[in-house]
Amino acid sequence: MSEDLREAVIEALKGQDGIAALLLAKKLGRQLMEVLRVLEELSAQGIVEKRGKTYRLKAINLEVSKGTR
């Protein structure tokens, strides 16, 4: 996965209570399939959770994500 896109997705999810993948892709100016791929990988790593049609950062990982920069 592209580290730049991964970081962009994480940054875009911060402060969101949930965002649809299509809206996130439009916000980032990227293709839906690339954003979905990143979201699924982040979900498998326990960083992101899917609720219905939206994705959000898991609360337990918010501070961890902030500390990785």
PyMOL Python script that loads the backbone (N, CA, C, O; Angstrom):
from pymol import cmd

cmd.read_pdbstr("""\
ATOM      1  N   MET A   1       0.852  -1.178   0.000  1.00  0.00           N
ATOM      2  CA  MET A   1       0.000   0.000   0.000  1.00  0.00           C
ATOM      3  C   MET A   1       0.888   1.228   0.000  1.00  0.00           C
ATOM      4  O   MET A   1       1.927   1.250   0.660  1.00  0.00           O
ATOM      5  N   SER A   2       0.486   2.241  -0.731  1.00  0.00           N
ATOM      6  CA  SER A   2       1.232   3.495  -0.780  1.00  0.00           C
ATOM      7  C   SER A   2       1.194   4.172   0.588  1.00  0.00           C
ATOM      8  O   SER A   2       0.125   4.448   1.131  1.00  0.00           O
ATOM      9  N   GLU A   3       2.381   4.433   1.131  1.00  0.00           N
ATOM     10  CA  GLU A   3       2.449   5.083   2.452  1.00  0.00           C
ATOM     11  C   GLU A   3       1.807   6.463   2.416  1.00  0.00           C
ATOM     12  O   GLU A   3       1.161   6.870   3.382  1.00  0.00           O
ATOM     13  N   ASP A   4       1.979   7.191   1.304  1.00  0.00           N
ATOM     14  CA  ASP A   4       1.380   8.521   1.190  1.00  0.00           C
ATOM     15  C   ASP A   4      -0.141   8.440   1.252  1.00  0.00           C
ATOM     16  O   ASP A   4      -0.784   9.221   1.954  1.00  0.00           O
ATOM     17  N   LEU A   5      -0.708   7.497   0.518  1.00  0.00           N
ATOM     18  CA  LEU A   5      -2.163   7.341   0.528  1.00  0.00           C
ATOM     19  C   LEU A   5      -2.633   6.847   1.888  1.00  0.00           C
ATOM     20  O   LEU A   5      -3.662   7.294   2.395  1.00  0.00           O
ATOM     21  N   ARG A   6      -1.885   5.935   2.471  1.00  0.00           N
ATOM     22  CA  ARG A   6      -2.232   5.426   3.808  1.00  0.00           C
ATOM     23  C   ARG A   6      -2.301   6.578   4.806  1.00  0.00           C
ATOM     24  O   ARG A   6      -3.272   6.697   5.554  1.00  0.00           O
ATOM     25  N   GLU A   7      -1.285   7.417   4.818  1.00  0.00           N
ATOM     26  CA  GLU A   7      -1.256   8.556   5.738  1.00  0.00           C
ATOM     27  C   GLU A   7      -2.369   9.550   5.428  1.00  0.00           C
ATOM     28  O   GLU A   7      -2.973  10.113   6.342  1.00  0.00           O
ATOM     29  N   ALA A   8      -2.644   9.769   4.140  1.00  0.00           N
ATOM     30  CA  ALA A   8      -3.712  10.690   3.747  1.00  0.00           C
ATOM     31  C   ALA A   8      -5.069  10.185   4.229  1.00  0.00           C
ATOM     32  O   ALA A   8      -5.894  10.968   4.698  1.00  0.00           O
ATOM     33  N   VAL A   9      -5.297   8.886   4.114  1.00  0.00           N
ATOM     34  CA  VAL A   9      -6.557   8.291   4.572  1.00  0.00           C
ATOM     35  C   VAL A   9      -6.684   8.443   6.084  1.00  0.00           C
ATOM     36  O   VAL A   9      -7.739   8.838   6.582  1.00  0.00           O
ATOM     37  N   ILE A  10      -5.627   8.135   6.811  1.00  0.00           N
ATOM     38  CA  ILE A  10      -5.663   8.257   8.272  1.00  0.00           C
ATOM     39  C   ILE A  10      -5.924   9.705   8.679  1.00  0.00           C
ATOM     40  O   ILE A  10      -6.743   9.963   9.560  1.00  0.00           O
ATOM     41  N   GLU A  11      -5.237  10.643   8.046  1.00  0.00           N
ATOM     42  CA  GLU A  11      -5.441  12.064   8.365  1.00  0.00           C
ATOM     43  C   GLU A  11      -6.877  12.490   8.075  1.00  0.00           C
ATOM     44  O   GLU A  11      -7.485  13.213   8.863  1.00  0.00           O
ATOM     45  N   ALA A  12      -7.421  12.039   6.938  1.00  0.00           N
ATOM     46  CA  ALA A  12      -8.788  12.409   6.561  1.00  0.00           C
ATOM     47  C   ALA A  12      -9.819  11.817   7.519  1.00  0.00           C
ATOM     48  O   ALA A  12     -10.884  12.400   7.719  1.00  0.00           O
ATOM     49  N   LEU A  13      -9.512  10.673   8.108  1.00  0.00           N
ATOM     50  CA  LEU A  13     -10.449  10.032   9.035  1.00  0.00           C
ATOM     51  C   LEU A  13     -10.410  10.645  10.434  1.00  0.00           C
ATOM     52  O   LEU A  13     -11.363  10.502  11.200  1.00  0.00           O
ATOM     53  N   LYS A  14      -9.322  11.320  10.768  1.00  0.00           N
ATOM     54  CA  LYS A  14      -9.219  11.932  12.100  1.00  0.00           C
ATOM     55  C   LYS A  14     -10.319  12.970  12.271  1.00  0.00           C
ATOM     56  O   LYS A  14     -10.543  13.804  11.394  1.00  0.00           O
ATOM     57  N   GLY A  15     -10.992  12.908  13.393  1.00  0.00           N
ATOM     58  CA  GLY A  15     -12.056  13.857  13.692  1.00  0.00           C
ATOM     59  C   GLY A  15     -13.377  13.546  13.009  1.00  0.00           C
ATOM     60  O   GLY A  15     -14.356  14.268  13.197  1.00  0.00           O
ATOM     61  N   GLN A  16     -13.416  12.484  12.222  1.00  0.00           N
ATOM     62  CA  GLN A  16     -14.651  12.078  11.545  1.00  0.00           C
ATOM     63  C   GLN A  16     -15.333  11.000  12.371  1.00  0.00           C
ATOM     64  O   GLN A  16     -14.678  10.134  12.950  1.00  0.00           O
ATOM     65  N   ASP A  17     -16.651  11.065  12.416  1.00  0.00           N
ATOM     66  CA  ASP A  17     -17.401  10.014  13.101  1.00  0.00           C
ATOM     67  C   ASP A  17     -17.724   8.879  12.139  1.00  0.00           C
ATOM     68  O   ASP A  17     -18.391   7.912  12.505  1.00  0.00           O
ATOM     69  N   GLY A  18     -17.257   9.005  10.932  1.00  0.00           N
ATOM     70  CA  GLY A  18     -17.487   8.004   9.898  1.00  0.00           C
ATOM     71  C   GLY A  18     -17.636   8.701   8.563  1.00  0.00           C
ATOM     72  O   GLY A  18     -18.276   9.748   8.471  1.00  0.00           O
ATOM     73  N   ILE A  19     -17.051   8.127   7.532  1.00  0.00           N
ATOM     74  CA  ILE A  19     -17.132   8.710   6.198  1.00  0.00           C
ATOM     75  C   ILE A  19     -17.214   7.577   5.185  1.00  0.00           C
ATOM     76  O   ILE A  19     -16.529   6.562   5.316  1.00  0.00           O
ATOM     77  N   ALA A  20     -18.047   7.756   4.186  1.00  0.00           N
ATOM     78  CA  ALA A  20     -18.193   6.753   3.138  1.00  0.00           C
ATOM     79  C   ALA A  20     -16.935   6.731   2.275  1.00  0.00           C
ATOM     80  O   ALA A  20     -16.298   7.764   2.065  1.00  0.00           O
ATOM     81  N   ALA A  21     -16.587   5.564   1.786  1.00  0.00           N
ATOM     82  CA  ALA A  21     -15.382   5.408   0.970  1.00  0.00           C
ATOM     83  C   ALA A  21     -15.429   6.298  -0.269  1.00  0.00           C
ATOM     84  O   ALA A  21     -14.411   6.880  -0.645  1.00  0.00           O
ATOM     85  N   LEU A  22     -16.585   6.414  -0.905  1.00  0.00           N
ATOM     86  CA  LEU A  22     -16.706   7.244  -2.105  1.00  0.00           C
ATOM     87  C   LEU A  22     -16.430   8.708  -1.785  1.00  0.00           C
ATOM     88  O   LEU A  22     -15.713   9.382  -2.524  1.00  0.00           O
ATOM     89  N   LEU A  23     -16.991   9.197  -0.694  1.00  0.00           N
ATOM     90  CA  LEU A  23     -16.753  10.580  -0.288  1.00  0.00           C
ATOM     91  C   LEU A  23     -15.283  10.794   0.068  1.00  0.00           C
ATOM     92  O   LEU A  23     -14.702  11.824  -0.274  1.00  0.00           O
ATOM     93  N   LEU A  24     -14.692   9.834   0.744  1.00  0.00           N
ATOM     94  CA  LEU A  24     -13.278   9.917   1.102  1.00  0.00           C
ATOM     95  C   LEU A  24     -12.409   9.954  -0.155  1.00  0.00           C
ATOM     96  O   LEU A  24     -11.464  10.738  -0.235  1.00  0.00           O
ATOM     97  N   ALA A  25     -12.727   9.112  -1.128  1.00  0.00           N
ATOM     98  CA  ALA A  25     -11.974   9.090  -2.385  1.00  0.00           C
ATOM     99  C   ALA A  25     -12.071  10.437  -3.092  1.00  0.00           C
ATOM    100  O   ALA A  25     -11.069  10.947  -3.593  1.00  0.00           O
ATOM    101  N   LYS A  26     -13.269  11.017  -3.137  1.00  0.00           N
ATOM    102  CA  LYS A  26     -13.443  12.332  -3.763  1.00  0.00           C
ATOM    103  C   LYS A  26     -12.666  13.399  -3.015  1.00  0.00           C
ATOM    104  O   LYS A  26     -12.033  14.257  -3.631  1.00  0.00           O
ATOM    105  N   LYS A  27     -12.710  13.350  -1.699  1.00  0.00           N
ATOM    106  CA  LYS A  27     -12.002  14.322  -0.863  1.00  0.00           C
ATOM    107  C   LYS A  27     -10.491  14.261  -1.107  1.00  0.00           C
ATOM    108  O   LYS A  27      -9.812  15.288  -1.106  1.00  0.00           O
ATOM    109  N   LEU A  28      -9.975  13.049  -1.316  1.00  0.00           N
ATOM    110  CA  LEU A  28      -8.540  12.858  -1.524  1.00  0.00           C
ATOM    111  C   LEU A  28      -8.133  12.954  -2.996  1.00  0.00           C
ATOM    112  O   LEU A  28      -6.944  12.971  -3.315  1.00  0.00           O
ATOM    113  N   GLY A  29      -9.120  13.017  -3.887  1.00  0.00           N
ATOM    114  CA  GLY A  29      -8.818  13.076  -5.317  1.00  0.00           C
ATOM    115  C   GLY A  29      -8.223  11.778  -5.845  1.00  0.00           C
ATOM    116  O   GLY A  29      -7.375  11.796  -6.737  1.00  0.00           O
ATOM    117  N   ARG A  30      -8.665  10.657  -5.295  1.00  0.00           N
ATOM    118  CA  ARG A  30      -8.138   9.343  -5.672  1.00  0.00           C
ATOM    119  C   ARG A  30      -9.270   8.463  -6.178  1.00  0.00           C
ATOM    120  O   ARG A  30     -10.446   8.777  -5.996  1.00  0.00           O
ATOM    121  N   GLN A  31      -8.903   7.363  -6.810  1.00  0.00           N
ATOM    122  CA  GLN A  31      -9.873   6.399  -7.311  1.00  0.00           C
ATOM    123  C   GLN A  31     -10.496   5.637  -6.141  1.00  0.00           C
ATOM    124  O   GLN A  31      -9.823   5.334  -5.157  1.00  0.00           O
ATOM    125  N   LEU A  32     -11.776   5.336  -6.260  1.00  0.00           N
ATOM    126  CA  LEU A  32     -12.492   4.621  -5.207  1.00  0.00           C
ATOM    127  C   LEU A  32     -11.817   3.293  -4.867  1.00  0.00           C
ATOM    128  O   LEU A  32     -11.671   2.962  -3.691  1.00  0.00           O
ATOM    129  N   MET A  33     -11.408   2.535  -5.873  1.00  0.00           N
ATOM    130  CA  MET A  33     -10.827   1.216  -5.614  1.00  0.00           C
ATOM    131  C   MET A  33      -9.519   1.305  -4.838  1.00  0.00           C
ATOM    132  O   MET A  33      -9.253   0.447  -3.996  1.00  0.00           O
ATOM    133  N   GLU A  34      -8.683   2.334  -5.099  1.00  0.00           N
ATOM    134  CA  GLU A  34      -7.439   2.450  -4.327  1.00  0.00           C
ATOM    135  C   GLU A  34      -7.737   2.807  -2.888  1.00  0.00           C
ATOM    136  O   GLU A  34      -7.077   2.305  -1.978  1.00  0.00           O
ATOM    137  N   VAL A  35      -8.716   3.661  -2.664  1.00  0.00           N
ATOM    138  CA  VAL A  35      -9.080   4.038  -1.297  1.00  0.00           C
ATOM    139  C   VAL A  35      -9.692   2.841  -0.568  1.00  0.00           C
ATOM    140  O   VAL A  35      -9.387   2.606   0.601  1.00  0.00           O
ATOM    141  N   LEU A  36     -10.543   2.093  -1.245  1.00  0.00           N
ATOM    142  CA  LEU A  36     -11.127   0.895  -0.629  1.00  0.00           C
ATOM    143  C   LEU A  36     -10.048  -0.113  -0.253  1.00  0.00           C
ATOM    144  O   LEU A  36     -10.120  -0.729   0.811  1.00  0.00           O
ATOM    145  N   ARG A  37      -9.057  -0.285  -1.107  1.00  0.00           N
ATOM    146  CA  ARG A  37      -7.964  -1.216  -0.824  1.00  0.00           C
ATOM    147  C   ARG A  37      -7.227  -0.797   0.448  1.00  0.00           C
ATOM    148  O   ARG A  37      -6.926  -1.632   1.301  1.00  0.00           O
ATOM    149  N   VAL A  38      -6.938   0.499   0.570  1.00  0.00           N
ATOM    150  CA  VAL A  38      -6.247   1.009   1.759  1.00  0.00           C
ATOM    151  C   VAL A  38      -7.129   0.846   2.992  1.00  0.00           C
ATOM    152  O   VAL A  38      -6.650   0.423   4.044  1.00  0.00           O
ATOM    153  N   LEU A  39      -8.406   1.176   2.873  1.00  0.00           N
ATOM    154  CA  LEU A  39      -9.321   1.044   4.006  1.00  0.00           C
ATOM    155  C   LEU A  39      -9.413  -0.403   4.478  1.00  0.00           C
ATOM    156  O   LEU A  39      -9.428  -0.662   5.682  1.00  0.00           O
ATOM    157  N   GLU A  40      -9.473  -1.340   3.547  1.00  0.00           N
ATOM    158  CA  GLU A  40      -9.548  -2.755   3.918  1.00  0.00           C
ATOM    159  C   GLU A  40      -8.263  -3.212   4.604  1.00  0.00           C
ATOM    160  O   GLU A  40      -8.314  -3.984   5.562  1.00  0.00           O
ATOM    161  N   GLU A  41      -7.109  -2.740   4.120  1.00  0.00           N
ATOM    162  CA  GLU A  41      -5.843  -3.106   4.758  1.00  0.00           C
ATOM    163  C   GLU A  41      -5.752  -2.505   6.160  1.00  0.00           C
ATOM    164  O   GLU A  41      -5.300  -3.168   7.093  1.00  0.00           O
ATOM    165  N   LEU A  42      -6.178  -1.254   6.307  1.00  0.00           N
ATOM    166  CA  LEU A  42      -6.170  -0.613   7.624  1.00  0.00           C
ATOM    167  C   LEU A  42      -7.150  -1.306   8.562  1.00  0.00           C
ATOM    168  O   LEU A  42      -6.893  -1.423   9.760  1.00  0.00           O
ATOM    169  N   SER A  43      -8.262  -1.760   8.021  1.00  0.00           N
ATOM    170  CA  SER A  43      -9.242  -2.498   8.819  1.00  0.00           C
ATOM    171  C   SER A  43      -8.650  -3.830   9.291  1.00  0.00           C
ATOM    172  O   SER A  43      -8.831  -4.215  10.446  1.00  0.00           O
ATOM    173  N   ALA A  44      -7.952  -4.521   8.410  1.00  0.00           N
ATOM    174  CA  ALA A  44      -7.323  -5.797   8.765  1.00  0.00           C
ATOM    175  C   ALA A  44      -6.246  -5.608   9.830  1.00  0.00           C
ATOM    176  O   ALA A  44      -5.974  -6.521  10.611  1.00  0.00           O
ATOM    177  N   GLN A  45      -5.632  -4.424   9.864  1.00  0.00           N
ATOM    178  CA  GLN A  45      -4.597  -4.118  10.851  1.00  0.00           C
ATOM    179  C   GLN A  45      -5.188  -3.599  12.160  1.00  0.00           C
ATOM    180  O   GLN A  45      -4.459  -3.358  13.122  1.00  0.00           O
ATOM    181  N   GLY A  46      -6.514  -3.428  12.194  1.00  0.00           N
ATOM    182  CA  GLY A  46      -7.169  -2.965  13.413  1.00  0.00           C
ATOM    183  C   GLY A  46      -7.100  -1.467  13.631  1.00  0.00           C
ATOM    184  O   GLY A  46      -7.338  -0.992  14.741  1.00  0.00           O
ATOM    185  N   ILE A  47      -6.779  -0.717  12.590  1.00  0.00           N
ATOM    186  CA  ILE A  47      -6.657   0.736  12.707  1.00  0.00           C
ATOM    187  C   ILE A  47      -7.978   1.417  12.370  1.00  0.00           C
ATOM    188  O   ILE A  47      -8.322   2.449  12.946  1.00  0.00           O
ATOM    189  N   VAL A  48      -8.708   0.830  11.437  1.00  0.00           N
ATOM    190  CA  VAL A  48      -9.965   1.392  10.945  1.00  0.00           C
ATOM    191  C   VAL A  48     -11.061   0.362  11.156  1.00  0.00           C
ATOM    192  O   VAL A  48     -10.821  -0.843  11.089  1.00  0.00           O
ATOM    193  N   GLU A  49     -12.272   0.856  11.411  1.00  0.00           N
ATOM    194  CA  GLU A  49     -13.415  -0.055  11.489  1.00  0.00           C
ATOM    195  C   GLU A  49     -14.490   0.405  10.522  1.00  0.00           C
ATOM    196  O   GLU A  49     -14.664   1.600  10.285  1.00  0.00           O
ATOM    197  N   LYS A  50     -15.204  -0.556   9.970  1.00  0.00           N
ATOM    198  CA  LYS A  50     -16.296  -0.274   9.053  1.00  0.00           C
ATOM    199  C   LYS A  50     -17.597  -0.409   9.812  1.00  0.00           C
ATOM    200  O   LYS A  50     -17.834  -1.404  10.498  1.00  0.00           O
ATOM    201  N   ARG A  51     -18.435   0.601   9.682  1.00  0.00           N
ATOM    202  CA  ARG A  51     -19.775   0.574  10.285  1.00  0.00           C
ATOM    203  C   ARG A  51     -20.775   0.894   9.194  1.00  0.00           C
ATOM    204  O   ARG A  51     -20.903   2.039   8.763  1.00  0.00           O
ATOM    205  N   GLY A  52     -21.475  -0.128   8.760  1.00  0.00           N
ATOM    206  CA  GLY A  52     -22.392   0.065   7.641  1.00  0.00           C
ATOM    207  C   GLY A  52     -21.601   0.411   6.397  1.00  0.00           C
ATOM    208  O   GLY A  52     -20.760  -0.367   5.947  1.00  0.00           O
ATOM    209  N   LYS A  53     -21.875   1.593   5.836  1.00  0.00           N
ATOM    210  CA  LYS A  53     -21.165   2.024   4.632  1.00  0.00           C
ATOM    211  C   LYS A  53     -20.066   3.032   4.938  1.00  0.00           C
ATOM    212  O   LYS A  53     -19.466   3.597   4.024  1.00  0.00           O
ATOM    213  N   THR A  54     -19.800   3.257   6.218  1.00  0.00           N
ATOM    214  CA  THR A  54     -18.790   4.250   6.575  1.00  0.00           C
ATOM    215  C   THR A  54     -17.598   3.613   7.275  1.00  0.00           C
ATOM    216  O   THR A  54     -17.678   2.522   7.840  1.00  0.00           O
ATOM    217  N   TYR A  55     -16.503   4.335   7.214  1.00  0.00           N
ATOM    218  CA  TYR A  55     -15.264   3.910   7.871  1.00  0.00           C
ATOM    219  C   TYR A  55     -14.860   4.979   8.866  1.00  0.00           C
ATOM    220  O   TYR A  55     -15.116   6.165   8.659  1.00  0.00           O
ATOM    221  N   ARG A  56     -14.224   4.550   9.952  1.00  0.00           N
ATOM    222  CA  ARG A  56     -13.717   5.487  10.955  1.00  0.00           C
ATOM    223  C   ARG A  56     -12.509   4.877  11.645  1.00  0.00           C
ATOM    224  O   ARG A  56     -12.324   3.660  11.655  1.00  0.00           O
ATOM    225  N   LEU A  57     -11.693   5.748  12.221  1.00  0.00           N
ATOM    226  CA  LEU A  57     -10.563   5.258  13.001  1.00  0.00           C
ATOM    227  C   LEU A  57     -11.099   4.623  14.263  1.00  0.00           C
ATOM    228  O   LEU A  57     -12.056   5.123  14.855  1.00  0.00           O
ATOM    229  N   LYS A  58     -10.496   3.536  14.679  1.00  0.00           N
ATOM    230  CA  LYS A  58     -10.862   2.950  15.958  1.00  0.00           C
ATOM    231  C   LYS A  58     -10.357   3.881  17.045  1.00  0.00           C
ATOM    232  O   LYS A  58      -9.224   4.358  16.975  1.00  0.00           O
ATOM    233  N   ALA A  59     -11.174   4.141  18.039  1.00  0.00           N
ATOM    234  CA  ALA A  59     -10.835   5.090  19.102  1.00  0.00           C
ATOM    235  C   ALA A  59      -9.526   4.729  19.791  1.00  0.00           C
ATOM    236  O   ALA A  59      -8.752   5.615  20.151  1.00  0.00           O
ATOM    237  N   ILE A  60      -9.276   3.462  19.974  1.00  0.00           N
ATOM    238  CA  ILE A  60      -8.069   3.035  20.678  1.00  0.00           C
ATOM    239  C   ILE A  60      -6.799   3.388  19.900  1.00  0.00           C
ATOM    240  O   ILE A  60      -5.723   3.496  20.487  1.00  0.00           O
ATOM    241  N   ASN A  61      -6.919   3.567  18.578  1.00  0.00           N
ATOM    242  CA  ASN A  61      -5.755   3.833  17.744  1.00  0.00           C
ATOM    243  C   ASN A  61      -5.550   5.306  17.422  1.00  0.00           C
ATOM    244  O   ASN A  61      -4.568   5.644  16.762  1.00  0.00           O
ATOM    245  N   LEU A  62      -6.427   6.187  17.856  1.00  0.00           N
ATOM    246  CA  LEU A  62      -6.275   7.603  17.539  1.00  0.00           C
ATOM    247  C   LEU A  62      -4.963   8.160  18.063  1.00  0.00           C
ATOM    248  O   LEU A  62      -4.247   8.843  17.331  1.00  0.00           O
ATOM    249  N   GLU A  63      -4.640   7.882  19.302  1.00  0.00           N
ATOM    250  CA  GLU A  63      -3.405   8.403  19.878  1.00  0.00           C
ATOM    251  C   GLU A  63      -2.180   7.738  19.265  1.00  0.00           C
ATOM    252  O   GLU A  63      -1.150   8.387  19.085  1.00  0.00           O
ATOM    253  N   VAL A  64      -2.277   6.465  18.946  1.00  0.00           N
ATOM    254  CA  VAL A  64      -1.159   5.765  18.318  1.00  0.00           C
ATOM    255  C   VAL A  64      -0.857   6.389  16.967  1.00  0.00           C
ATOM    256  O   VAL A  64       0.308   6.595  16.628  1.00  0.00           O
ATOM    257  N   SER A  65      -1.901   6.697  16.185  1.00  0.00           N
ATOM    258  CA  SER A  65      -1.705   7.292  14.870  1.00  0.00           C
ATOM    259  C   SER A  65      -1.052   8.657  14.979  1.00  0.00           C
ATOM    260  O   SER A  65      -0.200   9.001  14.160  1.00  0.00           O
ATOM    261  N   LYS A  66      -1.433   9.435  15.971  1.00  0.00           N
ATOM    262  CA  LYS A  66      -0.854  10.759  16.148  1.00  0.00           C
ATOM    263  C   LYS A  66       0.626  10.670  16.494  1.00  0.00           C
ATOM    264  O   LYS A  66       1.410  11.535  16.104  1.00  0.00           O
ATOM    265  N   GLY A  67       1.005   9.639  17.216  1.00  0.00           N
ATOM    266  CA  GLY A  67       2.381   9.514  17.668  1.00  0.00           C
ATOM    267  C   GLY A  67       3.335   8.943  16.634  1.00  0.00           C
ATOM    268  O   GLY A  67       4.533   8.859  16.902  1.00  0.00           O
ATOM    269  N   THR A  68       2.853   8.547  15.462  1.00  0.00           N
ATOM    270  CA  THR A  68       3.717   7.918  14.474  1.00  0.00           C
ATOM    271  C   THR A  68       4.406   8.910  13.561  1.00  0.00           C
ATOM    272  O   THR A  68       5.181   8.493  12.701  1.00  0.00           O
ATOM    273  N   ARG A  69       4.172  10.157  13.698  1.00  0.00           N
ATOM    274  CA  ARG A  69       4.761  11.155  12.798  1.00  0.00           C
ATOM    275  C   ARG A  69       6.066  11.643  13.290  1.00  0.00           C
ATOM    276  O   ARG A  69       6.692  12.486  12.647  1.00  0.00           O
TER     277      ARG A  69
END
""", "prot")
cmd.dss("prot")
cmd.show_as("cartoon", "prot")
cmd.util.cbc("prot")
cmd.orient("prot")
